[in-house]
Amino acid sequence: MLDQRSQAAGSQTAAGLIAKIVVLAVVASLAAWAALPLIRAGAWWALAVEAAVVAIVFYTYLQRRAVPLKYLVPGTLLLITFQIIPVIMTIGTSFSNYGDGHRVDKDQAVEVIIAAGVQQTPDSATYLLAGGETTAGELALLLTDTADGSHWAGTEEGLTELGDVETDETGRITAADGYTVWDLEELNERQAELAELAVPTGADTGIRIQGLSAFEGTSTREYDADCDCITDSATGTVWTADDENGRFVTEDGEEALVGWRVGVGWDNYARLFTDAEMRSAFLGVFVWNLAFAAGSVLFTFALGLGAAMALNRPGMRGTKAYRAIMILPYAMPSFAMILVWAQMFNRDFGLVNELLGLNVNWFGETWAARAMALVTNTWLGFPYMFLICLGALQALPADSLEAAKIDGATGTTAFRKITLPLLLVSLTPLLISSFAFNFNNFNAIELLTGGNPFRAGDDVGGTDLLITYAFRQAFGSSTSDYGFASAVSMFIFLIVATISAIMFRTTRKQEEVFA
């Protein structure tokens, strides 16, 4: 028997050793794969951090001691990677002017401005043009060299050679990995956007488009480091660097094509309070955001608790079938259900107006759209509240309720004085998490209303939450302002953290009362 146990232990140890070797080999391979682009980019600080992480992993798993670390290290590294670092990066972005026209550093901005003055020269390279966008939404020229048939992608950062692409019979690119390629109709419609895109290829050369083709030429513009300015010899225009705002401007205040990323301090945060129009819009969105989150929690909790109490009856027949029906909305994909509800609220042929005999423009009137958002979110969220309330009701001490009945308490009194307070002690943390989730419930608004209705000339919709407003500032408007969107995101974080802290403090007081 002892020999068998020893053999089993040895077998388990061998299996664990093999697994450890495989995992560490994978870690080393991934580290080497990630280190190469960091070395090419000269990102030495990032390379040092990567080396430190790999050293910690190997130190932890190559020794038999420190068993708790073997469980803590993976979770801690993932927490830092996917939670802490994004928050730090968001904070850093919120103190910058990062956005359209300010995506690159100063040297790259100079290259782009010089490339924008490119004029075609004899014997210059020519390309077949296909327009498109990167996965990040950045405009790109997708080019086929007419001389050798090579394929390239041109952005503000320069040219990048493409690997596997699909082309039509003329050689024009129709599909490329990592890019959304436009068809010819969209290319013609967006010619003006592409015409403003300058792709640098050297100190004084770049790529410019001409109809459905492009060429590489020499620029008429030159940068002078002594005056920190750019001069266009063809027009005589001089742009001087404004390092405080990250841009090149003429004496008349005309800005050059692009600027560069600089720190702006608290300017993005100050815009929310110093700009009267911005302040009014932000406060309106904030008030509705609070009402939406609180209303969603209140309605889903009330409906879920009511359903749970109705089905929490011993001996009731068909409870399993009823419970299955109750959780059906929770089991369906929320994004699909939101789109279904959007069709149900259609003014002309929607089910809601047809059944109730109404003619409400749910998407065109602010309060109708807000009511629609609350109704839809309540239907999606109440099954979750039903499940947790049903579990909490079944866990309540029966002796307390029996004592209340003996003392002559009615059902309403027992619910108000005993059942509900006891439920809130255990459910308040879940209600707080539900509030935080609904405060940032992007899908419920973006998929249902898209922020509508919008007033003419206003970029804030009647149903916008802070998260959809921040998203539109960063990605959805005609110009993207990541710095300001990051500042709004930090406000969201502070608001939710503050409200959650207050609610948790209230919960602790409830626990002390019923302890």
C-alpha positions as a printed Julia matrix, in Angstrom:
515×3 Matrix{Float64}:
   0.0    0.0     0.0
   2.82   2.39    0.93
   4.6    1.65   -2.37
   1.42   2.41   -4.3
   1.04   5.74   -2.52
   4.68   6.61   -3.22
   4.26   5.76   -6.89
   1.1    7.86   -7.11
   2.83  10.8    -5.45
   5.79  10.45   -7.79
   3.44  10.31  -10.77
   1.63  13.47   -9.68
   4.95  15.22   -9.11
   6.18  14.25  -12.57
   2.95  15.44  -14.18
   3.15  18.72  -12.3
   6.78  19.18  -13.32
   5.93  18.61  -16.98
   3.05  21.08  -16.76
   5.33  23.63  -15.08
   7.97  23.25  -17.81
   5.36  23.7   -20.55
   3.84  26.8   -18.93
   7.22  28.44  -18.32
   8.28  27.64  -21.88
   5.13  29.35  -23.18
   5.83  32.37  -20.92
   9.41  32.6   -22.21
   8.24  32.33  -25.84
   5.61  35.04  -25.4
   8.17  37.25  -23.64
  10.64  36.89  -26.52
   7.86  37.54  -29.06
   6.76  40.71  -27.22
  10.33  41.94  -26.65
  11.25  42.21  -30.33
   8.87  45.08  -31.25
   9.77  46.84  -27.99
  13.46  46.69  -28.92
  12.75  47.96  -32.44
  10.71  50.84  -31.02
  13.36  51.65  -28.39
  10.77  51.24  -25.59
  13.37  50.39  -22.95
  11.14  51.1   -19.95
   8.48  48.74  -21.27
  11.17  46.15  -21.97
  12.45  46.48  -18.4
   8.92  45.99  -17.01
   8.44  42.91  -19.18
  11.75  41.46  -17.99
  10.76  42.09  -14.35
   7.41  40.34  -14.85
   9.07  37.31  -16.44
  11.64  37.18  -13.62
   8.85  37.24  -11.0
   6.99  34.42  -12.76
  10.09  32.22  -13.03
  11.13  32.95   -9.43
   7.65  32.05   -8.16
   7.23  28.78  -10.02
  10.79  27.43   -9.93
  10.8   26.99   -6.16
   8.81  24.68   -3.94
   8.18  27.28   -1.28
   5.92  30.34   -1.46
   2.88  28.29   -2.4
   0.43  31.21   -1.85
   2.37  33.27   -4.39
   1.74  30.65   -7.06
  -1.96  31.51   -6.81
  -1.62  35.24   -6.16
   0.86  36.15   -8.91
  -1.34  35.3   -11.96
  -4.36  37.13  -10.56
  -2.28  40.12   -9.52
  -0.58  40.4   -12.92
  -3.92  40.17  -14.73
  -5.41  42.78  -12.38
  -2.54  45.16  -13.06
  -2.65  44.52  -16.83
  -6.39  44.8   -17.43
  -7.51  47.12  -14.61
  -4.79  49.3   -13.1
  -2.76  50.07  -16.24
  -5.85  51.12  -18.31
  -6.94  53.41  -15.45
  -3.47  54.98  -15.28
  -3.42  55.44  -19.06
  -6.89  57.0   -18.97
  -5.76  59.43  -16.27
  -2.7   60.36  -18.32
  -4.79  60.89  -21.47
  -7.25  63.1   -19.56
  -4.44  65.61  -18.95
  -3.51  65.83  -22.65
  -4.94  67.17  -25.91
  -4.84  63.72  -27.52
  -7.4   63.44  -30.32
  -7.9   64.19  -34.0
  -5.15  66.51  -35.17
  -3.07  65.75  -32.06
  -2.29  62.04  -32.33
   1.44  62.16  -33.07
   4.56  63.71  -31.56
   6.08  66.95  -32.81
   8.59  65.37  -35.21
   5.84  63.32  -36.84
   3.61  66.41  -37.07
   6.38  68.22  -38.91
   6.71  65.3   -41.34
   2.96  65.27  -42.03
   2.77  69.03  -42.61
   5.73  68.84  -44.99
   4.17  65.85  -46.77
   0.94  67.85  -47.23
   2.87  70.2   -49.54
   4.04  67.43  -51.85
   4.13  68.2   -55.57
   4.55  65.47  -58.18
   7.99  65.21  -59.73
   9.07  63.48  -62.94
   9.66  59.73  -62.65
   8.03  59.64  -59.19
   6.41  56.44  -57.94
   2.7   56.07  -58.73
   0.09  53.88  -57.07
  -3.42  52.53  -57.54
  -5.5   53.94  -54.7
  -7.97  52.21  -52.41
  -9.26  54.08  -49.38
  -9.96  52.57  -46.0
  -9.58  52.71  -42.25
  -7.53  50.91  -39.63
  -9.24  48.9   -36.88
  -8.83  52.0   -34.68
 -10.79  54.13  -37.18
  -7.76  55.98  -38.58
  -7.87  56.92  -42.27
  -5.46  55.01  -44.49
  -4.35  55.01  -48.12
  -4.19  51.41  -49.39
  -1.78  51.5   -52.3
  -0.62  49.19  -55.09
   2.71  50.17  -56.66
   2.18  50.28  -60.43
   5.86  49.47  -61.05
   6.4   46.29  -59.02
   2.87  45.41  -57.77
   3.79  45.68  -54.07
   1.1   46.7   -51.62
   1.33  49.43  -48.98
  -0.75  51.15  -46.3
  -0.18  54.85  -45.77
  -1.17  56.75  -42.6
   0.07  59.87  -40.83
   2.89  57.74  -39.42
   4.17  56.76  -42.89
   4.11  53.75  -45.23
   3.76  50.14  -44.07
   4.15  47.21  -46.45
   1.18  44.85  -46.44
   1.28  41.07  -46.48
  -1.74  39.07  -47.61
  -4.23  41.22  -49.53
  -7.02  40.68  -52.05
  -7.14  42.71  -55.25
  -9.46  43.18  -58.22
  -8.53  42.62  -61.84
  -6.81  46.03  -62.03
  -4.63  45.32  -58.99
  -6.49  47.68  -56.65
  -6.71  46.35  -53.07
 -10.18  45.11  -52.06
  -9.35  43.47  -48.7
  -6.42  43.65  -46.29
  -5.87  42.2   -42.84
  -6.31  44.88  -40.16
  -8.05  47.37  -42.46
 -11.58  48.13  -43.6
 -11.37  48.71  -47.35
 -13.92  50.98  -49.01
 -15.59  50.17  -52.29
 -15.23  52.59  -55.21
 -18.51  54.36  -54.4
 -17.44  55.17  -50.85
 -13.95  56.07  -52.09
 -15.46  58.68  -54.42
 -17.7   60.04  -51.65
 -14.8   60.44  -49.22
 -12.22  61.86  -51.59
 -12.11  65.12  -49.65
 -11.14  63.32  -46.42
  -8.36  61.38  -48.11
  -7.1   64.51  -49.88
  -6.3   66.0   -46.46
  -4.32  62.91  -45.42
  -0.58  63.43  -45.87
   1.63  60.34  -45.76
   5.33  61.11  -45.15
   7.96  58.89  -46.79
  11.08  60.91  -46.03
  12.35  64.25  -44.77
  10.87  66.16  -47.72
   8.86  63.55  -49.63
   5.4   62.09  -49.2
   2.36  60.46  -50.78
  -0.58  62.47  -52.1
  -3.73  61.31  -53.92
  -4.88  62.37  -57.36
  -8.3   61.01  -58.3
  -8.22  57.22  -57.96
  -4.42  57.1   -57.95
  -1.63  58.46  -55.8
   1.94  59.59  -56.3
   5.14  60.15  -54.35
   6.63  63.59  -54.74
   8.75  66.34  -53.18
   7.36  68.91  -50.78
   7.52  72.68  -51.21
   7.63  73.04  -47.44
  10.67  73.09  -45.18
  11.16  73.05  -41.42
  13.64  75.46  -39.8
  14.73  74.39  -36.31
  16.19  77.85  -35.53
  12.82  79.59  -35.72
  10.87  76.42  -34.98
   8.7   77.1   -38.01
   7.65  75.62  -41.35
   7.78  77.67  -44.56
   5.95  76.9   -47.81
   8.12  78.23  -50.65
   5.23  78.02  -53.14
   2.8   80.23  -51.18
   5.11  82.01  -48.75
   3.05  80.79  -45.76
   4.93  80.46  -42.47
   3.65  78.34  -39.56
   5.29  78.91  -36.19
   5.23  76.31  -33.41
   2.89  76.87  -30.45
   4.36  74.41  -27.94
   1.78  75.2   -25.26
  -1.15  74.03  -27.41
   0.76  71.58  -29.61
   0.2   73.15  -33.03
   1.76  75.2   -35.83
  -0.03  78.49  -36.55
   0.38  81.46  -38.88
   0.37  85.09  -37.74
  -3.34  85.19  -38.61
  -4.04  82.23  -36.31
  -4.53  79.69  -39.11
  -3.52  76.24  -37.93
  -1.48  73.78  -39.94
  -2.91  70.42  -40.96
  -1.96  68.57  -37.77
  -0.59  69.28  -34.32
   1.05  67.12  -31.72
   0.23  65.68  -28.34
   1.05  67.84  -25.32
  -0.04  68.07  -21.7
  -2.84  70.56  -21.06
  -3.1   70.21  -17.28
  -6.64  70.52  -15.92
  -8.07  72.12  -19.09
 -10.2   69.1   -20.05
 -11.73  68.99  -16.58
 -12.2   72.75  -16.47
 -14.19  72.66  -19.74
 -17.0   70.87  -17.93
 -17.44  73.83  -15.56
 -16.13  76.94  -17.34
 -17.88  76.44  -20.69
 -21.52  77.41  -20.06
 -22.9   75.27  -22.9
 -20.75  72.3   -21.94
 -21.64  72.68  -18.26
 -25.36  72.72  -18.98
 -25.12  69.67  -21.23
 -22.98  67.75  -18.74
 -25.27  68.48  -15.79
 -28.33  67.45  -17.8
 -26.71  64.16  -18.77
 -25.53  63.6   -15.19
 -29.02  64.1   -13.7
 -30.6   61.73  -16.24
 -27.76  59.25  -15.68
 -28.51  59.17  -11.94
 -32.24  58.81  -12.6
 -31.69  56.01  -15.12
 -29.39  54.02  -12.82
 -31.55  54.52   -9.72
 -34.79  53.88  -11.62
 -33.41  50.73  -13.19
 -32.39  49.36   -9.79
 -35.68  50.36   -8.15
 -37.96  48.95  -10.86
 -36.02  45.73  -11.39
 -35.79  45.14   -7.63
 -39.49  45.83   -7.05
 -40.6   43.6    -9.93
 -38.08  40.87   -9.09
 -38.97  40.88   -5.39
 -42.68  40.79   -6.17
 -42.25  37.82   -8.49
 -40.02  36.05   -5.95
 -42.55  36.5    -3.14
 -45.36  35.25   -5.39
 -43.45  32.05   -6.19
 -41.96  31.52   -2.73
 -44.97  29.56   -1.51
 -44.62  25.99   -0.2
 -46.8   23.52   -2.06
 -47.46  25.83   -4.98
 -47.89  23.87   -8.2
 -45.92  24.59  -11.37
 -43.26  26.71   -9.64
 -40.47  25.25  -11.81
 -42.27  26.23  -15.01
 -43.02  29.72  -13.66
 -39.4   30.22  -12.62
 -38.15  29.09  -16.04
 -40.42  31.65  -17.7
 -39.26  34.38  -15.29
 -35.57  33.94  -16.08
 -36.12  33.7   -19.84
 -35.2   37.38  -20.51
 -32.0   36.86  -18.5
 -31.05  33.83  -20.6
 -31.4   35.64  -23.94
 -28.52  37.77  -25.37
 -29.19  41.31  -24.16
 -27.96  43.03  -27.33
 -30.39  41.02  -29.45
 -33.29  41.67  -27.08
 -32.55  45.41  -27.06
 -32.76  45.5   -30.85
 -36.08  43.61  -30.68
 -37.46  46.13  -28.2
 -36.31  48.97  -30.45
 -38.49  47.55  -33.21
 -41.4   47.08  -30.81
 -41.32  50.82  -30.02
 -41.29  51.85  -33.68
 -43.83  54.65  -34.15
 -45.36  53.41  -37.4
 -45.46  49.62  -37.11
 -44.21  48.86  -33.59
 -46.07  46.4   -31.38
 -46.4   48.82  -28.43
 -48.25  51.54  -30.35
 -50.37  48.96  -32.18
 -51.51  47.13  -29.03
 -52.14  50.25  -26.93
 -53.61  52.32  -29.75
 -50.99  55.04  -29.31
 -49.15  57.3   -31.73
 -46.15  58.13  -29.56
 -42.88  59.04  -31.23
 -40.76  57.05  -28.79
 -37.46  57.96  -30.43
 -38.28  61.6   -31.17
 -39.53  62.85  -27.79
 -37.1   63.05  -24.88
 -39.32  61.8   -22.06
 -40.9   59.11  -24.22
 -37.43  57.86  -25.16
 -36.36  57.87  -21.51
 -39.47  55.94  -20.47
 -38.76  53.45  -23.27
 -35.18  52.99  -22.03
 -36.37  52.34  -18.45
 -39.08  49.89  -19.54
 -36.65  47.93  -21.73
 -33.94  47.87  -19.07
 -36.45  46.77  -16.43
 -37.54  43.82  -18.57
 -33.9   42.84  -19.12
 -32.86  43.24  -15.48
 -35.7   41.97  -13.32
 -34.89  38.22  -13.77
 -31.55  38.78  -12.04
 -33.32  40.48   -9.13
 -35.89  37.68   -9.1
 -33.18  35.05   -8.7
 -31.28  36.77   -5.9
 -34.48  37.78   -4.05
 -35.84  34.24   -4.26
 -32.63  32.87   -2.8
 -32.57  35.51   -0.06
 -36.23  34.86    0.86
 -35.59  31.15    1.23
 -32.64  31.9     3.51
 -34.58  34.15    5.92
 -34.96  32.77    9.49
 -38.44  31.26    9.76
 -38.63  31.81   13.53
 -38.62  35.62   13.13
 -41.57  35.54   10.76
 -43.46  33.06   12.95
 -42.9   35.27   16.0
 -44.29  38.26   14.08
 -47.42  36.3    13.19
 -47.9   35.23   16.81
 -47.58  38.88   17.89
 -50.43  39.73   15.5
 -48.43  41.45   12.76
 -50.23  41.59    9.4
 -48.55  40.5     6.2
 -47.8   44.09    5.2
 -46.37  44.97    8.62
 -44.23  41.81    8.72
 -42.89  42.57    5.26
 -42.12  46.21    6.08
 -40.67  45.63    9.54
 -38.93  42.25    9.19
 -38.72  40.77    5.7
 -37.57  43.84    3.75
 -34.93  45.02    6.31
 -33.47  41.51    6.53
 -33.4   41.27    2.73
 -31.66  44.62    2.37
 -28.86  43.56    4.72
 -27.86  40.77    2.34
 -28.94  42.35   -0.96
 -27.65  45.92   -0.61
 -24.14  45.05   -1.95
 -25.79  43.49   -5.0
 -28.05  46.52   -5.44
 -24.97  48.75   -5.3
 -23.24  46.68   -7.97
 -26.42  46.83  -10.07
 -26.45  50.63   -9.71
 -22.81  50.84  -10.81
 -23.53  48.58  -13.79
 -26.57  50.59  -14.91
 -24.74  53.88  -14.39
 -22.37  52.68  -17.16
 -24.93  50.65  -19.13
 -23.62  51.53  -22.58
 -25.52  48.83  -24.5
 -28.95  49.74  -23.13
 -28.73  53.26  -24.55
 -26.48  52.92  -27.58
 -28.33  49.94  -29.06
 -31.83  51.11  -28.14
 -31.86  54.86  -28.81
 -28.33  55.77  -29.87
 -28.67  58.73  -27.48
 -31.69  60.11  -29.41
 -33.42  62.47  -29.61
 -30.86  65.15  -30.56
 -31.6   68.82  -30.88
 -30.34  70.64  -33.98
 -26.66  71.46  -33.66
 -26.32  69.64  -30.33
 -24.05  66.64  -29.83
 -25.8   65.59  -26.57
 -28.84  63.36  -26.9
 -31.86  63.3   -24.64
 -31.14  59.74  -23.49
 -27.34  59.98  -23.41
 -25.6   58.63  -20.34
 -22.17  59.91  -19.39
 -20.61  56.78  -20.87
 -22.33  57.2   -24.26
 -21.52  60.92  -24.2
 -17.84  60.12  -23.55
 -17.9   57.49  -26.3
 -19.3   59.98  -28.79
 -16.63  62.52  -27.85
 -13.92  59.91  -28.39
 -15.2   57.93  -31.37
 -18.65  58.92  -32.56
 -18.42  62.59  -33.5
 -16.92  64.2   -36.59
 -13.72  64.85  -34.63
 -12.42  62.66  -31.84
 -11.23  64.17  -28.55
  -9.76  61.36  -26.47
  -8.4   63.74  -23.82
 -11.8   65.21  -23.01
 -13.49  61.79  -23.22
 -10.94  60.46  -20.72
 -11.72  63.34  -18.36
 -15.43  62.47  -18.55
 -14.55  58.83  -17.87
 -12.64  59.83  -14.73
 -15.69  61.79  -13.55
 -17.79  58.68  -14.05
 -15.31  56.67  -12.01
 -15.29  59.21   -9.16
 -19.09  59.51   -9.13
 -19.68  55.76   -9.01
 -16.94  55.26   -6.4
 -18.36  58.01   -4.16
 -21.96  56.77   -4.38
 -20.86  53.18   -3.81
 -18.81  54.16   -0.76
 -21.81  55.97    0.76
 -24.08  53.0     0.09
 -21.62  50.52    1.58
 -21.34  52.67    4.69
 -25.13  52.6     5.01
 -25.03  48.82    4.6
 -22.6   48.46    7.49
 -24.96  50.44    9.71
 -27.8   48.1     8.74
 -25.67  45.09    9.61
 -24.91  46.59   13.03
 -28.62  47.09   13.72
 -29.55  43.51   12.84
 -26.42  41.89   14.28
